[in-house]
């Protein structure tokens, strides 16, 4: 009996070539994503040789989109975003608007429609969260203030993109596309009615998910977890993601992407969210590969030969246009030069959301095929070059400082939060504890010290946190404590103790050197996650170093001893 095995052939080719080209990309120290896109080009119809089933690949890509968006929702933290909202929210919105304007302008020069320019500009404006997280992890700055700002900025971009994914089908007819029902521009003559209906459906879906979904689905996940079956738990997570995405599309008319995003958000409410993320990760990774390969299959590599100037223009907007805009915005918001350079490098690439927007634009008849090929070409080139920009941050910063005094002015330009208020009583600035970092660990240390009546001065790079601390009458100064001016403002010369609670240990030695130069008798305590780093810091600085895992084990061992000794909770503890 003859069997149609085109699905198996397509999956085998996509995963096999994706693995091969992904390994080649990693070998050349490029993100594996570049290899997946290249694999799609090789097995796509635009190149000779074997051609996979494009239609089937498109359906597999839809599942990839669902699982990608589900993962984004699972890791979306409103608390983390709120900590950097003062820079991430206005910065991301203004940067998207500016980059979209650049894309519309280029599209107009090339004779494209307004709808094509809008989709094209939006696709160029949003950076890849996947690429950014990998870059920040490789540099070890994911938990630093610069890392949190960059991630928060991209979270806002993701949310704006999700909103556009909802609105584009409703606006397609008015923008010259086919519209969600396949009709022409005339089908959407009453654009406000169409848009109102769409937003009403989305609002109904969001209310349902927040009122019913956030209670029902975590409860369902907990019931499955109680069976003790790992297979059933994994199946429940994936079925929830795909089922909500499909159901939201059928019942509320919203996109698969939005449905999957909210599925992740409501499951985050469950204590099992970390396990859900871990169990679904292999399947998400596999279908993500299928998504990127399918995007590559739709691209035409001849665009590099036929339209090299257009490709250069696209890369220029991605890597320099929107990055320069972001740099100016960060500096205007009175953040440091290093933060501005980090955010600029973070945005100098595009990825998964750009592909989703391009695919939607194509399906709605808005974006020409050349537009999708240009977006893909810009993505591959920008992702390949992005690590070089991150590596150039420190040398560029040193060069700017050596060549011009303006770099120092940029770092601390008339920022009132960079100086300790003169209203702080002098008795609180003698024998105090200077606490560097007010994250989760720093916050607990500060609360414990203040409960004991110990005076503290907090040095923190996040300006929003510094502003909040001052509103609570807690002495705080904004800036990187590796900069001597910050520790001088914290009155380190009269401090009794320097406590470094920030997870970023890169600048620890500079902080300790400055502190001891100004106060030779000062004692120093340092937090680190790494045993090897802890040993080096002890030898080089003579500081008392605390390793998170070791301190947790020590506390648990002490508690175990108390329990075994039969001491009731609340007795015999210190």
VEXDREN-427136 format. One record per residue (C-alpha): x, y, z. Coordinates in steps of 0.2 Angstrom, whole numbers, padded with zeros to 4 digits, always signed. Layout:
<pts>
XYZ/...
</pts>
This chain:
<pts>
+0000+0000+0000/+0007+0017-0005/+0008+0029+0010/+0009+0048+0009/+0024+0052+0019/+0026+0070+0015/+0024+0075+0033/+0037+0063+0039/+0049+0069+0025/+0046+0087+0029/+0049+0085+0048/+0065+0073+0045/+0072+0086+0033/+0069+0101+0043/+0076+0093+0059/+0090+0085+0051/+0096+0100+0041/+0092+0111+0055/+0104+0101+0066/+0118+0101+0053/+0117+0119+0049/+0114+0123+0068/+0130+0114+0072/+0140+0123+0059/+0133+0140+0065/+0138+0136+0083/+0155+0130+0077/+0158+0148+0070/+0152+0155+0086/+0135+0161+0079/+0118+0158+0086/+0111+0141+0081/+0096+0151+0075/+0106+0157+0060/+0109+0139+0055/+0091+0135+0056/+0086+0149+0044/+0100+0143+0032/+0094+0126+0033/+0076+0132+0028/+0084+0141+0013/+0093+0125+0007/+0077+0114+0008/+0066+0128+0001/+0059+0130-0016/+0071+0145-0020/+0087+0133-0021/+0090+0118-0032/+0089+0100-0025/+0077+0093-0012/+0062+0103-0008/+0051+0100+0007/+0033+0103+0008/+0031+0121+0011/+0012+0120+0015/+0015+0107+0029/+0030+0116+0035/+0019+0132+0037/+0007+0122+0048/+0021+0115+0058/+0027+0133+0060/+0011+0138+0067/+0013+0125+0081/+0031+0132+0084/+0023+0150+0085/+0011+0143+0098/+0025+0135+0109/+0036+0150+0107/+0023+0162+0113/+0018+0150+0127/+0036+0151+0133/+0036+0170+0132/+0020+0170+0143/+0027+0157+0155/+0042+0168+0158/+0033+0185+0158/+0035+0194+0175/+0025+0210+0178/+0036+0213+0193/+0052+0212+0184/+0045+0224+0171/+0038+0236+0184/+0056+0238+0191/+0062+0246+0175/+0046+0253+0168/+0053+0271+0169/+0065+0267+0155/+0059+0252+0147/+0041+0258+0143/+0044+0275+0136/+0060+0269+0128/+0053+0254+0119/+0037+0263+0113/+0047+0278+0106/+0060+0266+0098/+0047+0256+0090/+0038+0271+0083/+0054+0278+0076/+0060+0262+0068/+0043+0259+0061/+0044+0276+0053/+0061+0272+0045/+0053+0256+0038/+0038+0265+0031/+0050+0278+0023/+0060+0265+0015/+0045+0256+0009/+0038+0272+0001/+0054+0275-0008/+0053+0257-0015/+0035+0260-0021/+0026+0249-0008/+0009+0252+0000/+0007+0260+0017/+0001+0243+0023/+0017+0235+0017/+0028+0249+0025/+0019+0247+0042/+0022+0228+0043/+0039+0230+0036/+0044+0244+0049/+0036+0234+0063/+0046+0219+0059/+0062+0229+0059/+0058+0237+0075/+0057+0222+0087/+0072+0213+0092/+0073+0194+0096/+0071+0190+0115/+0079+0173+0111/+0095+0180+0104/+0096+0193+0118/+0094+0181+0132/+0108+0170+0124/+0120+0185+0123/+0117+0191+0140/+0119+0174+0148/+0136+0172+0138/+0142+0188+0145/+0136+0184+0162/+0126+0200+0164/+0108+0193+0163/+0105+0198+0181/+0113+0215+0181/+0104+0231+0180/+0109+0233+0162/+0103+0215+0158/+0086+0218+0167/+0083+0235+0157/+0087+0226+0141/+0075+0212+0144/+0062+0223+0151/+0064+0234+0135/+0061+0218+0124/+0046+0213+0135/+0038+0229+0131/+0042+0226+0113/+0034+0209+0114/+0018+0216+0121/+0017+0229+0108/+0020+0216+0094/+0006+0205+0102/-0006+0220+0101/-0001+0222+0083/-0004+0204+0079/-0021+0206+0085/-0025+0223+0076/-0017+0219+0059/-0031+0207+0053/-0044+0220+0057/-0034+0234+0049/-0029+0224+0034/-0043+0229+0022/-0041+0247+0025/-0022+0246+0022/-0024+0238+0005/-0024+0219+0011/-0037+0205+0009/-0043+0207+0027/-0047+0193+0039/-0061+0186+0029/-0052+0186+0013/-0062+0201+0006/-0054+0216-0002/-0052+0234+0004/-0070+0237+0001/-0075+0223+0013/-0068+0234+0028/-0076+0250+0023/-0081+0253+0041/-0064+0251+0049/-0070+0257+0066/-0083+0244+0067/-0071+0230+0062/-0058+0236+0074/-0071+0238+0088/-0077+0221+0085/-0059+0214+0085/-0054+0223+0101/-0071+0218+0109/-0067+0199+0105/-0049+0201+0112/-0056+0210+0128/-0068+0196+0131/-0054+0183+0129/-0043+0192+0141/-0057+0194+0154/-0061+0175+0152/-0042+0171+0154/-0040+0182+0169/-0056+0178+0178/-0058+0159+0174/-0042+0154+0166/-0030+0159+0179/-0040+0148+0192/-0045+0134+0181/-0029+0130+0171/-0017+0130+0186/-0030+0119+0196/-0030+0107+0181/-0011+0107+0181/-0010+0103+0199/-0023+0089+0197/-0012+0081+0184/+0004+0083+0194/-0004+0073+0208/-0005+0058+0197/+0014+0057+0199/+0015+0054+0180/+0028+0064+0171/+0022+0060+0154/+0004+0065+0159/+0011+0082+0166/+0021+0086+0150/+0006+0081+0139/-0005+0092+0150/+0006+0107+0148/+0008+0105+0129/-0011+0101+0127/-0015+0117+0137/-0004+0128+0127/-0010+0122+0110/-0028+0119+0116/-0030+0137+0122/-0022+0144+0107/-0034+0134+0095/-0049+0137+0106/-0046+0156+0108/-0045+0157+0089/-0061+0147+0086/-0071+0155+0100/-0065+0173+0101/-0057+0175+0084/-0040+0180+0091/-0023+0174+0085/-0015+0158+0090/+0000+0169+0096/-0011+0179+0108/-0020+0163+0114/-0003+0154+0118/+0004+0169+0126/-0010+0171+0138/-0010+0152+0141/+0008+0154+0147/+0003+0169+0158/-0011+0160+0167/+0000+0145+0170/+0013+0156+0178/+0001+0159+0192/+0003+0141+0197/+0017+0135+0209/+0021+0122+0195/+0025+0135+0182/+0044+0132+0183/+0041+0113+0181/+0029+0117+0167/+0043+0127+0158/+0056+0114+0161/+0045+0099+0155/+0039+0108+0139/+0056+0115+0134/+0062+0100+0123/+0046+0101+0113/+0046+0120+0112/+0064+0119+0106/+0060+0106+0093/+0045+0115+0086/+0055+0132+0087/+0067+0124+0075/+0053+0119+0063/+0047+0137+0064/+0064+0145+0060/+0067+0132+0046/+0050+0135+0038/+0053+0154+0038/+0070+0150+0029/+0060+0140+0016/+0049+0155+0012/+0064+0166+0008/+0073+0170-0008/+0092+0171-0006/+0093+0179-0023/+0088+0195-0014/+0106+0197-0009/+0111+0198-0028/+0096+0207-0035/+0094+0220-0021/+0110+0222-0012/+0107+0240-0008/+0090+0237-0001/+0098+0223+0010/+0111+0235+0016/+0098+0248+0020/+0088+0235+0030/+0104+0230+0040/+0108+0249+0043/+0091+0252+0051/+0092+0236+0061/+0110+0238+0068/+0112+0257+0068/+0096+0266+0065/+0086+0260+0079/+0101+0257+0090/+0106+0275+0089/+0088+0280+0093/+0089+0269+0108/+0106+0276+0114/+0099+0294+0113/+0083+0289+0123/+0093+0280+0137/+0105+0295+0139/+0090+0307+0139/+0083+0297+0153/+0099+0300+0163/+0106+0283+0163/+0124+0279+0161/+0134+0277+0145/+0137+0258+0148/+0118+0256+0150/+0115+0265+0134/+0128+0255+0124/+0121+0238+0131/+0103+0243+0127/+0109+0248+0109/+0118+0232+0106/+0103+0222+0113/+0092+0230+0100/+0104+0228+0085/+0095+0212+0078/+0078+0205+0074/+0071+0188+0076/+0056+0177+0079/+0043+0191+0081/+0049+0199+0065/+0046+0182+0056/+0029+0181+0064/+0024+0198+0058/+0031+0195+0041/+0021+0179+0039/+0005+0187+0045/+0008+0202+0033/+0010+0190+0019/-0006+0180+0023/-0016+0196+0024/-0009+0202+0007/+0000+0217+0014/+0019+0213+0013/+0026+0208-0004/+0037+0192-0005/+0053+0203-0007/+0049+0211+0010/+0049+0194+0019/+0066+0190+0010/+0073+0207+0015/+0067+0204+0033/+0075+0187+0033/+0092+0193+0026/+0092+0207+0038/+0089+0195+0052/+0103+0183+0047/+0116+0196+0045/+0111+0206+0061/+0111+0190+0072/+0127+0185+0065/+0135+0202+0069/+0126+0205+0085/+0139+0196+0097/+0153+0208+0089/+0143+0223+0095/+0142+0216+0113/+0161+0213+0113/+0164+0231+0107/+0155+0239+0122/+0170+0239+0134/+0183+0245+0121/+0172+0258+0114/+0168+0265+0131/+0186+0265+0136/+0190+0274+0119/+0176+0287+0122/+0183+0290+0140/+0201+0292+0134/+0196+0304+0119/+0183+0315+0127/+0177+0322+0143/+0160+0322+0136/+0159+0303+0140/+0160+0307+0158/+0147+0320+0157/+0136+0307+0149/+0138+0295+0163/+0133+0307+0177/+0125+0322+0168/+0115+0333+0180/+0107+0318+0188/+0099+0322+0205/+0099+0304+0210/+0118+0302+0207/+0121+0313+0222/+0116+0310+0240/+0104+0323+0246/+0111+0336+0258/+0096+0333+0269/+0102+0316+0275/+0108+0318+0293/+0126+0317+0296/+0124+0304+0310/+0117+0292+0297/+0133+0294+0287/+0146+0289+0300/+0148+0271+0304/+0135+0266+0291/+0134+0251+0280/+0136+0254+0262/+0125+0241+0253/+0129+0239+0234/+0113+0232+0225/+0095+0232+0230/+0089+0216+0221/+0081+0202+0230/+0096+0198+0241/+0100+0216+0244/+0082+0220+0249/+0082+0207+0262/+0099+0213+0269/+0093+0231+0270/+0076+0226+0279/+0086+0215+0292/+0099+0229+0295/+0085+0243+0297/+0075+0232+0309/+0091+0232+0320/+0092+0251+0319/+0108+0250+0308/+0110+0265+0296/+0113+0261+0278/+0117+0269+0261/+0111+0260+0246/+0121+0261+0229/+0110+0255+0215/+0110+0257+0196/+0091+0256+0194/+0086+0274+0196/+0068+0269+0199/+0073+0259+0214/+0084+0273+0220/+0069+0285+0219/+0058+0273+0228/+0070+0271+0242/+0072+0290+0244/+0053+0292+0245/+0054+0280+0260/+0068+0291+0268/+0082+0278+0265/+0098+0285+0259/+0102+0280+0241/+0113+0285+0227/+0111+0280+0208/+0126+0273+0199/+0138+0259+0197/+0148+0257+0213/+0163+0253+0202/+0164+0272+0199/+0173+0280+0213/+0161+0295+0213/+0147+0283+0218/+0156+0277+0233/+0161+0294+0238/+0143+0300+0237/+0139+0285+0249/+0152+0292+0261/+0162+0276+0260/+0177+0285+0269/+0167+0285+0285/+0158+0269+0283/+0160+0253+0294/+0156+0240+0281/+0154+0238+0263/+0142+0224+0258/+0141+0220+0239/+0125+0211+0236/+0124+0213+0217/+0125+0197+0207/+0137+0205+0195/+0154+0201+0201/+0163+0209+0187/+0166+0225+0195/+0168+0219+0213/+0187+0221+0213/+0186+0239+0208/+0173+0243+0221/+0184+0235+0235/+0200+0244+0229/+0191+0261+0229/+0183+0258+0246/+0200+0253+0254/+0209+0268+0246/+0196+0280+0254/+0194+0270+0270/+0209+0257+0274/+0200+0250+0289/+0184+0246+0280/+0178+0228+0281/+0170+0220+0265/+0157+0207+0262/+0153+0200+0245/+0140+0189+0237/+0144+0177+0223/+0136+0161+0215/+0152+0153+0210/+0164+0143+0222/+0179+0147+0211/+0175+0165+0210/+0173+0165+0229/+0190+0158+0231/+0198+0170+0220/+0190+0185+0228/+0195+0179+0246/+0213+0178+0240/+0214+0194+0230/+0204+0205+0241/+0203+0197+0258/+0185+0199+0259/+0172+0188+0267/+0163+0180+0253/+0146+0171+0254/+0141+0158+0241/+0122+0156+0239/+0121+0137+0238/+0133+0135+0253/+0124+0147+0264/+0107+0139+0260/+0115+0121+0264/+0122+0128+0280/+0105+0135+0285/+0096+0119+0281/+0108+0109+0290/+0106+0119+0306/+0088+0118+0305/+0089+0099+0303/+0099+0098+0318/+0086+0108+0328/+0072+0097+0321/+0082+0081+0326/+0085+0088+0343/+0067+0089+0346/+0067+0108+0348/+0051+0116+0344/+0051+0129+0330/+0054+0146+0337/+0066+0140+0350/+0085+0138+0349/+0086+0148+0333/+0096+0164+0330/
</pts>
